[in-house]
Amino acid sequence: MRHNPASGAIVIMLRQLKMHGMAQAVGELTEQGSPAFEAAVPILSQLLKAETAEREVRSTAYSSRPPAFLPIVCQCRVNFPQKHS
């Protein structure tokens, strides 16, 4: 059984992104010590960084737009009684 710090970091990133199935698969591939997986670790790391950045952009865009429940301006004419002091 090998332990690669980069693979451990990938597992942590996957869990933070709520990709638990992929985190489990990465853990299993790390234990197997697959040379193909070891070669793919840098690419996978870059993809996870890009996914994290994209989610941050979407979150910022979502939080900066106006809420969908803003009241619609009524075009009708309603006269409310005025209070006279």
C-alpha positions as CSV (number, residue, x, y, z in Angstrom):
1,M,0.0,0.0,0.0
2,R,1.4,3.4,-1.0
3,H,0.6,6.8,0.3
4,N,0.9,9.7,-2.0
5,P,0.4,13.1,-0.4
6,A,-0.9,14.5,-3.7
7,S,-3.6,11.7,-3.8
8,G,-4.5,12.5,-0.2
9,A,-5.0,16.2,-1.2
10,I,-7.2,15.1,-4.1
11,V,-9.3,13.0,-1.8
12,I,-9.8,16.0,0.5
13,M,-10.7,18.3,-2.4
14,L,-13.2,15.8,-3.8
15,R,-14.9,15.5,-0.4
16,Q,-15.1,19.3,-0.1
17,L,-16.8,19.4,-3.5
18,K,-19.2,16.7,-2.3
19,M,-17.9,14.2,-4.8
20,H,-17.7,11.3,-2.3
21,G,-17.9,8.5,-4.8
22,M,-15.0,9.9,-6.7
23,A,-13.1,10.4,-3.4
24,Q,-13.6,6.7,-2.6
25,A,-12.4,5.7,-6.1
26,V,-9.3,7.8,-5.8
27,G,-8.5,6.2,-2.4
28,E,-8.9,2.7,-3.9
29,L,-6.7,3.6,-6.9
30,T,-4.0,5.0,-4.6
31,E,-4.0,1.8,-2.5
32,Q,-3.6,-0.2,-5.8
33,G,-0.6,1.9,-6.8
34,S,-1.7,2.0,-10.4
35,P,1.0,3.7,-12.5
36,A,-1.6,5.1,-14.9
37,F,-3.4,6.7,-12.0
38,E,-0.1,8.1,-10.6
39,A,0.5,9.7,-14.0
40,A,-3.0,11.2,-14.0
41,V,-2.7,12.8,-10.6
42,P,-1.4,16.2,-11.8
43,I,-4.2,16.4,-14.4
44,L,-6.8,15.5,-11.9
45,S,-5.5,18.1,-9.5
46,Q,-5.7,20.8,-12.2
47,L,-9.3,19.7,-13.0
48,L,-10.3,19.9,-9.4
49,K,-8.8,23.4,-9.1
50,A,-10.8,24.5,-12.1
51,E,-14.0,23.0,-10.7
52,T,-13.5,24.8,-7.4
53,A,-12.9,28.1,-9.3
54,E,-16.0,27.6,-11.4
55,R,-18.1,26.9,-8.4
56,E,-16.9,30.0,-6.7
57,V,-17.7,32.1,-9.8
58,R,-21.2,30.6,-10.0
59,S,-21.7,31.2,-6.3
60,T,-20.6,34.9,-6.6
61,A,-22.8,35.4,-9.6
62,Y,-25.8,33.8,-7.8
63,S,-25.3,35.9,-4.7
64,S,-24.9,39.2,-6.6
65,R,-28.0,39.0,-8.7
66,P,-31.3,40.5,-7.4
67,P,-33.6,38.1,-5.6
68,A,-36.4,36.5,-7.7
69,F,-39.0,37.5,-5.1
70,L,-38.8,41.3,-5.5
71,P,-42.3,42.8,-5.6
72,I,-43.7,43.6,-9.0
73,V,-44.6,47.2,-9.4
74,C,-48.3,47.5,-9.6
75,Q,-49.5,49.6,-12.6
76,C,-52.9,50.1,-11.1
77,R,-54.0,53.4,-9.4
78,V,-55.0,52.9,-5.8
79,N,-55.8,55.9,-3.8
80,F,-55.1,55.4,-0.1
81,P,-56.8,57.8,2.3
82,Q,-54.5,60.5,3.6
83,K,-54.2,61.1,7.3
84,H,-54.9,64.7,8.1
85,S,-53.4,66.0,11.2
